[in-house]
Amino acid sequence: MSAGSERGAAAPAGVVPAPRASKVELRLSCRHLLDRDPLTKSDPSVVLLLQSQSQWVQIVAQKKMTRSLLLKFGRNAGKSTITDLFSKSDPFLELYRVNDDQSEQLVYRTEVVKNNLSPVWEPFKVSLSNLCSCEETRPLKCLVWDYDSRGKHDFIGEFSTTFEEMQKAFGEDQAQWDCVNAKYKQKKRHYKNSGVVILADLKFYRVHSFLDYIMGGCQIHFTVAIDFTASNGDPRNSCSLHYINPFQPNEYLQALVAVGEICQDYDSDKRFSALGFGARIPPKYEVSHDFAINFNPEDDECEGIQGVVEAYQNCLPRVQLYGPTNVAPIISKVARMAAAEEHTGEASQYYILLVLTDGVVTDMADTREAIVRASHLPMSIIIVGVGNADFTDMQTLDGDDGILRSPRGEPALRDIVQFVPFRELKSASPAALAKCVLAEVPRQLVEFYSYKELPPRGGDTHAQGAGWPGVRPASVSSTVGVP
């Protein structure tokens, strides 16, 4: 419910004009109403009238007012009450780029801050390309709205600026703009603004690309981990995912070759660490969850994907598929190498763990813990699901649906897991497969080195380019309700 009056509006005869007011929203609720119908529930309605000493007054003196409902002759209507709640604005801000043809492109929309006339919105990042097409004098328009759940948002006001002006004003500690509603400016003689938007923080810095790091000499080191657990089936059985058919590669080999040939293009020396987990291995046939499939613990690397294929084919007859399916030891082993590299303080080595598994994970809690720890290291994990198992657990590890947390509740610093169900990509083209498998790796690498503030080796750390101005607009103040 809203009410308002305009300066200069004629008052009814005998009624003193109310003070000038903005529109406000009144929310009414009733509790414990009496049932006044004999056979059905009552159908209540509210008629709100307020008059004091023959003068109309504003109903904004209190934030919340609750009164008992009365029957005739002043008797209480049981426990019935009515509450009048005066609601403040729920503001949000939209930032638009003005294009050459004067069309406006939405760049960013802030979150809604409920019931607040002096909101502070969360900091956000936007590329200079999206913000102003890398033209710092291009016009920008900011609009402030009062949120409405039905989508009919009330317009509070707007202002125009440029990124150049924002930088200058922020440097001079004058980064604030009047938020103006043109309709009210035209109608109200003494109208100044509907509030003020203050730019509380502004940072402009270079964001390097994945290619910048690769050209700067950053090496990608791949480790392949293959699931040798009994859930894959007896390799001597044609139904096994590890079945060696001289005429047809099994699904592990299909996935290894298809995905590995894509990954090896990012690895400069084309040497892969190749590990296995979940099998009993010679000579004592004890269960191991991180053994070299070439059986050389001093040098577990193989020459290219073909070398991994040969090591896998030689390994399979010599091990006994067993279990359980523990993935955490493999993740932790690669994480130790990544941790040693991190201490160099350079963007020189990034580690990618490629896990091929049938999807039945036993140590999910430990795996989550290992991933959260690895999220702080120069490391990414690609999990390829082989076969037709239920991959729900693996999809949980992929942080696309929310932040992955350890069993202790610690959140991952960044999303480092990409899950790929190979059954959906068997017939995909190499380009489509590459896009799916490596879609998130470049972003993950850049995110890590940006977080650590490590530029590409030999690069210009002060170079200007497509940067991210960290714009934190804050504080719409001096509004009285919703214009």
C-alpha positions as CSV (number, residue, x, y, z in Angstrom):
1,M,0.0,0.0,0.0
2,S,1.4,3.4,-0.9
3,A,0.5,6.9,-0.1
4,G,2.0,10.3,-1.1
5,S,1.3,13.9,-1.8
6,E,2.7,16.4,-4.2
7,R,3.7,20.0,-3.3
8,G,1.0,22.4,-4.6
9,A,-1.8,19.9,-4.8
10,A,-5.2,21.4,-3.9
11,A,-6.6,20.3,-0.5
12,P,-10.2,19.5,0.1
13,A,-12.2,22.2,1.8
14,G,-11.8,22.2,5.6
15,V,-8.8,19.9,5.5
16,V,-5.3,21.1,6.4
17,P,-2.8,20.0,3.7
18,A,-0.4,17.3,4.8
19,P,3.3,18.0,4.8
20,R,5.1,17.2,1.6
21,A,5.8,13.5,1.5
22,S,7.3,10.9,-0.7
23,K,5.4,7.7,-1.5
24,V,5.7,5.1,1.2
25,E,4.7,1.5,1.5
26,L,2.5,0.2,4.3
27,R,2.3,-3.5,5.0
28,L,-0.6,-4.7,7.1
29,S,-1.0,-8.0,8.8
30,C,-3.7,-9.4,11.1
31,R,-3.5,-12.2,13.7
32,H,-6.1,-14.3,15.6
33,L,-9.1,-12.8,13.8
34,L,-12.5,-13.9,15.1
35,D,-14.6,-16.1,12.8
36,R,-17.7,-14.0,12.2
37,D,-19.5,-16.3,9.7
38,P,-21.6,-19.2,11.0
39,L,-20.8,-21.8,8.4
40,T,-17.6,-20.7,6.7
41,K,-14.4,-18.9,7.5
42,S,-14.5,-15.1,7.4
43,D,-13.3,-13.1,4.4
44,P,-11.5,-10.2,6.1
45,S,-10.7,-6.9,4.4
46,V,-9.0,-3.8,5.8
47,V,-10.0,-0.2,5.4
48,L,-7.3,2.2,6.7
49,L,-8.3,5.7,7.8
50,L,-6.2,7.9,10.0
51,Q,-7.3,11.4,11.1
52,S,-6.2,13.3,14.1
53,Q,-7.9,16.5,15.4
54,S,-9.5,17.1,12.1
55,Q,-6.1,17.0,10.3
56,W,-4.7,14.3,8.1
57,V,-1.3,13.1,9.3
58,Q,1.4,10.8,7.9
59,I,1.6,7.2,9.2
60,V,5.4,7.0,9.4
61,A,6.0,8.1,13.0
62,Q,6.9,4.5,14.1
63,K,8.5,1.6,12.2
64,K,6.0,-0.8,13.5
65,M,2.6,-0.3,15.2
66,T,0.4,-3.0,16.6
67,R,-3.1,-2.4,18.0
68,S,-5.9,-4.6,19.3
69,L,-9.0,-4.9,17.2
70,L,-12.2,-3.8,18.9
71,L,-15.8,-4.7,18.5
72,K,-18.7,-2.3,19.0
73,F,-18.8,-0.4,22.3
74,G,-15.0,-0.8,22.7
75,R,-15.0,-4.5,23.6
76,N,-11.8,-6.4,22.5
77,A,-12.3,-8.8,19.6
78,G,-10.7,-11.7,21.4
79,K,-6.9,-11.7,20.8
80,S,-7.3,-10.1,17.3
81,T,-4.6,-7.6,16.4
82,I,-3.6,-5.6,13.4
83,T,0.0,-4.6,12.6
84,D,1.1,-1.6,10.4
85,L,4.6,-2.0,9.2
86,F,6.3,0.9,7.5
87,S,8.8,-0.6,4.9
88,K,11.9,1.2,3.7
89,S,13.3,0.8,0.2
90,D,14.9,-2.4,-1.1
91,P,17.5,-0.8,-3.4
92,F,19.6,-2.3,-6.1
93,L,21.8,-0.6,-8.8
94,E,22.2,-1.3,-12.5
95,L,25.3,-0.2,-14.5
96,Y,24.9,0.4,-18.2
97,R,27.4,1.0,-21.1
98,V,26.2,3.5,-23.7
99,N,27.0,2.2,-27.1
100,D,27.9,4.2,-30.2
101,D,24.3,4.0,-31.5
102,Q,23.1,5.3,-28.1
103,S,21.7,1.9,-27.1
104,E,22.4,0.9,-23.5
105,Q,24.0,-2.5,-22.6
106,L,23.6,-3.8,-19.0
107,V,27.1,-4.4,-17.6
108,Y,26.3,-5.3,-14.0
109,R,23.3,-5.5,-11.6
110,T,24.0,-5.5,-7.9
111,E,22.3,-7.6,-5.3
112,V,19.2,-6.2,-3.5
113,V,19.7,-4.8,0.0
114,K,16.5,-5.2,1.8
115,N,14.8,-2.5,3.9
116,N,17.7,-0.1,3.8
117,L,18.0,3.6,2.8
118,S,21.9,3.5,3.1
119,P,22.9,0.2,1.4
120,V,26.4,-0.9,0.9
121,W,26.6,-3.3,-2.1
122,E,29.1,-6.1,-2.4
123,P,32.3,-5.3,-4.4
124,F,32.2,-6.6,-7.9
125,K,34.6,-7.0,-10.9
126,V,34.0,-6.2,-14.5
127,S,36.4,-6.2,-17.4
128,L,37.3,-2.8,-19.0
129,S,36.1,-4.3,-22.3
130,N,32.6,-5.0,-21.0
131,L,32.5,-1.8,-19.0
132,C,33.3,0.7,-21.7
133,S,34.8,-1.2,-24.7
134,C,38.2,-0.1,-23.4
135,E,37.3,3.5,-24.1
136,E,37.6,5.3,-20.7
137,T,35.5,8.3,-21.9
138,R,32.6,6.2,-23.1
139,P,29.4,7.3,-21.3
140,L,28.1,5.1,-18.5
141,K,24.7,5.2,-16.8
142,C,23.8,4.1,-13.3
143,L,20.2,3.5,-12.3
144,V,18.9,2.8,-8.8
145,W,15.7,0.9,-8.3
146,D,13.5,-0.2,-5.4
147,Y,13.0,-3.9,-5.8
148,D,9.5,-5.3,-6.1
149,S,8.9,-9.1,-6.0
150,R,6.3,-8.8,-8.8
151,G,9.0,-7.3,-11.1
152,K,7.4,-3.8,-11.1
153,H,10.5,-2.1,-9.6
154,D,10.1,1.5,-8.5
155,F,12.6,3.9,-10.1
156,I,14.6,5.9,-7.5
157,G,17.0,7.8,-9.7
158,E,20.0,7.8,-12.0
159,F,23.2,9.5,-12.9
160,S,25.7,9.4,-15.8
161,T,29.5,9.3,-15.7
162,T,32.5,7.8,-17.4
163,F,35.3,5.5,-16.2
164,E,37.7,8.3,-16.6
165,E,35.6,10.5,-14.4
166,M,35.2,7.8,-11.8
167,Q,39.0,7.4,-11.6
168,K,39.6,11.1,-11.3
169,A,36.8,11.6,-8.7
170,F,38.0,8.7,-6.6
171,G,41.6,10.0,-6.7
172,E,40.3,13.4,-5.4
173,D,38.1,11.8,-2.7
174,Q,35.0,13.2,-4.4
175,A,33.6,10.0,-5.9
176,Q,29.9,10.6,-5.3
177,W,27.0,11.4,-7.6
178,D,23.5,12.8,-7.1
179,C,20.9,10.1,-7.9
180,V,18.2,12.1,-9.7
181,N,14.6,11.3,-10.7
182,A,13.8,13.5,-13.6
183,K,10.0,13.3,-13.0
184,Y,10.4,14.6,-9.4
185,K,13.0,17.2,-10.5
186,Q,10.5,18.6,-12.9
187,K,7.6,18.7,-10.5
188,K,9.2,19.7,-7.2
189,R,10.7,23.2,-6.9
190,H,13.2,22.4,-4.2
191,Y,14.1,18.9,-5.3
192,K,17.8,18.1,-5.3
193,N,18.1,14.4,-5.5
194,S,16.7,11.1,-4.4
195,G,19.9,10.1,-2.6
196,V,23.6,10.0,-3.3
197,V,25.7,7.1,-4.8
198,I,29.2,6.9,-3.4
199,L,32.0,5.0,-5.0
200,A,33.7,3.5,-1.9
201,D,36.6,1.7,-3.7
202,L,38.1,1.5,-7.2
203,K,41.0,-0.7,-8.3
204,F,42.3,-1.1,-11.8
205,Y,44.7,-3.8,-12.6
206,R,45.9,-6.0,-15.4
207,V,44.5,-9.5,-15.7
208,H,46.9,-11.8,-17.6
209,S,45.5,-14.4,-19.9
210,F,46.2,-18.2,-20.0
211,L,48.3,-17.6,-23.1
212,D,50.3,-14.9,-21.3
213,Y,51.4,-17.5,-18.8
214,I,52.2,-20.2,-21.3
215,M,54.2,-17.7,-23.5
216,G,56.0,-16.7,-20.3
217,G,57.3,-20.2,-19.9
218,C,54.8,-21.7,-17.5
219,Q,55.0,-25.5,-17.8
220,I,51.9,-27.7,-17.6
221,H,52.7,-31.0,-15.9
222,F,50.1,-33.8,-16.4
223,T,49.6,-36.8,-14.1
224,V,47.3,-39.7,-15.2
225,A,45.7,-41.8,-12.5
226,I,43.9,-45.0,-13.6
227,D,41.3,-46.8,-11.5
228,F,42.3,-50.5,-11.0
229,T,39.6,-51.5,-8.5
230,A,37.5,-54.6,-8.7
231,S,34.3,-52.6,-9.4
232,N,35.6,-52.4,-13.0
233,G,35.1,-56.1,-13.5
234,D,37.5,-59.0,-14.1
235,P,39.8,-58.0,-17.1
236,R,39.4,-61.5,-18.4
237,N,35.6,-61.0,-18.8
238,S,34.5,-59.2,-21.9
239,C,32.1,-57.1,-19.8
240,S,34.9,-55.6,-17.8
241,L,35.9,-52.0,-18.4
242,H,39.5,-53.2,-18.4
243,Y,39.0,-56.1,-20.8
244,I,41.8,-56.3,-23.3
245,N,40.4,-57.0,-26.7
246,P,43.0,-57.2,-29.5
247,F,40.5,-55.8,-32.0
248,Q,38.8,-53.1,-29.9
249,P,40.3,-50.8,-27.2
250,N,38.4,-50.9,-23.9
251,E,36.8,-47.9,-22.5
252,Y,39.7,-46.9,-20.3
253,L,42.0,-46.9,-23.4
254,Q,39.5,-45.0,-25.4
255,A,39.2,-42.3,-22.7
256,L,43.0,-42.3,-22.1
257,V,43.8,-41.8,-25.8
258,A,41.0,-39.3,-26.6
259,V,41.6,-37.1,-23.5
260,G,45.3,-37.6,-23.3
261,E,46.1,-36.5,-26.8
262,I,44.3,-33.3,-26.1
263,C,46.2,-32.7,-22.8
264,Q,49.6,-33.5,-24.2
265,D,49.5,-30.5,-26.4
266,Y,49.8,-28.4,-23.3
267,D,52.7,-30.4,-21.9
268,S,56.0,-29.1,-23.3
269,D,58.1,-32.2,-22.7
270,K,55.2,-34.7,-23.6
271,R,56.1,-36.7,-20.5
272,F,53.2,-37.9,-18.3
273,S,53.4,-39.2,-14.7
274,A,51.3,-42.4,-14.9
275,L,49.8,-43.8,-11.6
276,G,47.3,-46.4,-10.6
277,F,45.2,-46.9,-7.5
278,G,43.1,-49.6,-5.9
279,A,45.1,-52.7,-6.9
280,R,47.3,-55.3,-5.3
281,I,50.7,-54.9,-6.9
282,P,53.8,-57.1,-7.0
283,P,56.0,-58.3,-5.5
284,K,54.1,-58.6,-2.2
285,Y,50.7,-57.9,-3.7
286,E,49.7,-55.4,-1.1
287,V,47.0,-52.9,-1.9
288,S,48.4,-49.6,-3.2
289,H,46.5,-46.3,-4.0
290,D,49.3,-44.5,-5.7
291,F,51.7,-46.8,-7.6
292,A,53.6,-46.1,-10.8
293,I,52.1,-48.3,-13.6
294,N,55.6,-48.7,-15.1
295,F,56.6,-50.1,-11.7
296,N,59.5,-47.6,-11.4
297,P,58.8,-45.5,-8.3
298,E,61.9,-43.5,-9.0
299,D,60.7,-42.3,-12.4
300,D,56.9,-42.7,-13.0
301,E,56.9,-40.7,-16.2
302,C,56.0,-42.2,-19.6
303,E,56.9,-40.8,-23.1
304,G,53.7,-39.3,-24.4
305,I,50.2,-40.8,-24.3
306,Q,51.5,-43.8,-26.3
307,G,53.9,-44.5,-23.5
308,V,51.1,-44.4,-21.0
309,V,49.1,-46.8,-23.1
310,E,51.9,-49.3,-23.3
311,A,52.6,-49.0,-19.5
312,Y,48.9,-49.6,-18.9
313,Q,48.8,-52.7,-21.1
314,N,51.9,-54.1,-19.5
315,C,50.6,-53.3,-16.0
316,L,47.1,-54.8,-16.2
317,P,48.1,-58.5,-16.3
318,R,50.5,-58.1,-13.4
319,V,48.2,-56.6,-10.9
320,Q,45.1,-57.9,-9.1
321,L,42.1,-55.5,-9.2
322,Y,41.0,-54.9,-5.7
323,G,39.9,-51.9,-3.7
324,P,38.6,-49.8,-2.0
325,T,38.4,-46.9,-4.5
326,N,40.4,-44.3,-2.6
327,V,41.2,-41.2,-4.7
328,A,42.5,-38.9,-1.9
329,P,46.0,-40.4,-1.9
330,I,46.6,-39.7,-5.6
331,I,45.3,-36.1,-5.1
332,S,47.6,-35.6,-2.1
333,K,50.6,-37.0,-4.0
334,V,50.3,-34.5,-6.8
335,A,49.4,-31.8,-4.3
336,R,52.8,-32.3,-2.6
337,M,54.6,-31.6,-5.9
338,A,52.4,-28.6,-6.5
339,A,53.2,-27.3,-3.0
340,A,56.9,-27.6,-3.6
341,E,56.5,-25.6,-6.8
342,E,54.5,-22.9,-5.1
343,H,57.4,-22.1,-2.8
344,T,59.4,-20.8,-5.9
345,G,57.2,-17.7,-6.0
346,E,57.0,-17.9,-9.8
347,A,54.4,-18.9,-12.3
348,S,56.6,-21.7,-13.6
349,Q,54.8,-25.0,-13.1
350,Y,51.1,-25.8,-13.0
351,Y,49.9,-29.4,-12.2
352,I,46.9,-31.2,-13.8
353,L,45.7,-34.5,-12.4
354,L,43.7,-36.5,-14.9
355,V,41.7,-39.3,-13.1
356,L,40.1,-42.1,-15.0
357,T,37.6,-44.0,-12.8
358,D,34.4,-46.0,-12.9
359,G,32.9,-43.5,-10.4
360,V,32.4,-45.5,-7.2
361,V,34.4,-43.5,-4.7
362,T,35.0,-44.9,-1.2
363,D,36.9,-42.2,0.6
364,M,34.6,-39.2,-0.3
365,A,35.3,-37.3,2.9
366,D,39.1,-37.6,2.5
367,T,38.8,-36.7,-1.2
368,R,36.8,-33.6,-0.4
369,E,39.4,-32.6,2.2
370,A,42.3,-33.2,-0.3
371,I,40.6,-31.1,-3.0
372,V,40.0,-28.2,-0.6
373,R,43.7,-28.2,0.4
374,A,44.7,-28.5,-3.3
375,S,42.6,-25.5,-4.2
376,H,45.3,-23.4,-2.6
377,L,48.0,-24.8,-4.9
378,P,48.9,-24.5,-8.6
379,M,46.8,-27.5,-9.5
380,S,43.6,-28.6,-11.3
381,I,41.8,-31.9,-11.4
382,I,40.0,-33.5,-14.4
383,I,37.9,-36.5,-13.6
384,V,36.8,-38.7,-16.5
385,G,33.9,-41.0,-15.6
386,V,34.3,-44.4,-17.5
387,G,31.4,-46.7,-17.9
388,N,27.7,-46.4,-17.0
389,A,28.0,-46.1,-13.2
390,D,26.2,-43.5,-11.1
391,F,28.5,-40.5,-11.1
392,T,26.6,-38.5,-8.5
393,D,29.6,-38.3,-6.2
394,M,31.9,-37.1,-8.9
395,Q,29.4,-34.4,-9.9
396,T,29.4,-33.3,-6.3
397,L,33.1,-32.8,-6.4
398,D,32.8,-30.5,-9.4
399,G,32.0,-27.2,-7.8
400,D,29.7,-25.9,-10.5
401,D,26.6,-26.1,-8.3
402,G,28.1,-24.4,-5.3
403,I,31.3,-24.1,-3.3
404,L,32.8,-27.5,-2.3
405,R,33.5,-27.8,1.4
406,S,35.7,-30.1,3.4
407,P,34.0,-32.3,6.0
408,R,35.0,-29.7,8.6
409,G,33.2,-27.0,6.6
410,E,36.2,-25.3,5.1
411,P,35.4,-23.9,1.6
412,A,37.6,-24.5,-1.4
413,L,39.5,-21.4,-2.4
414,R,38.5,-21.9,-6.0
415,D,36.8,-24.5,-8.1
416,I,39.6,-26.8,-9.4
417,V,37.6,-29.9,-10.4
418,Q,36.1,-30.6,-13.8
419,F,34.1,-33.8,-14.2
420,V,33.5,-35.3,-17.6
421,P,31.3,-38.4,-18.2
422,F,33.0,-40.1,-21.1
423,R,29.9,-42.0,-22.2
424,E,28.4,-38.7,-23.4
425,L,31.5,-37.8,-25.4
426,K,32.4,-41.1,-27.1
427,S,31.3,-39.9,-30.5
428,A,32.2,-36.2,-30.0
429,S,34.6,-34.5,-32.4
430,P,38.1,-33.8,-31.0
431,A,37.3,-30.1,-30.9
432,A,34.1,-30.8,-28.8
433,L,35.9,-33.2,-26.6
434,A,38.8,-30.7,-26.0
435,K,36.4,-28.0,-25.2
436,C,34.6,-30.1,-22.6
437,V,37.7,-31.6,-21.0
438,L,39.8,-28.4,-20.8
439,A,37.0,-25.9,-20.6
440,E,37.9,-24.7,-17.1
441,V,41.7,-25.3,-16.9
442,P,42.8,-21.9,-18.4
443,R,40.5,-20.0,-16.0
444,Q,41.6,-22.1,-13.1
445,L,45.3,-21.4,-13.9
446,V,44.7,-17.7,-14.3
447,E,42.6,-17.5,-11.1
448,F,45.4,-19.1,-9.1
449,Y,48.2,-16.9,-10.3
450,S,46.0,-13.8,-10.1
451,Y,45.1,-14.6,-6.5
452,K,48.8,-15.1,-5.7
453,E,49.6,-11.8,-7.6
454,L,52.1,-13.7,-9.7
455,P,52.5,-12.3,-13.3
456,P,53.9,-14.3,-16.2
457,R,57.6,-14.7,-16.0
458,G,59.4,-11.9,-17.8
459,G,56.1,-10.0,-18.2
460,D,55.5,-6.3,-17.5
461,T,53.6,-6.2,-14.3
462,H,52.5,-2.6,-14.9
463,A,51.2,-3.1,-18.4
464,Q,47.9,-1.6,-19.1
465,G,45.3,-3.5,-21.0
466,A,42.0,-5.3,-20.5
467,G,41.9,-5.0,-16.8
468,W,39.3,-5.4,-14.1
469,P,38.3,-2.3,-12.3
470,G,37.1,-3.5,-8.9
471,V,34.1,-1.2,-8.6
472,R,32.4,-1.0,-5.2
473,P,29.5,1.4,-5.3
474,A,28.0,2.1,-2.0
475,S,25.5,4.1,0.1
476,V,22.3,5.4,-1.3
477,S,21.4,7.9,1.3
478,S,19.1,10.8,2.0
479,T,16.1,9.1,0.4
480,V,12.7,9.2,2.1
481,G,10.9,6.1,1.1
482,V,10.5,5.3,-2.6
483,P,10.0,8.2,-5.0
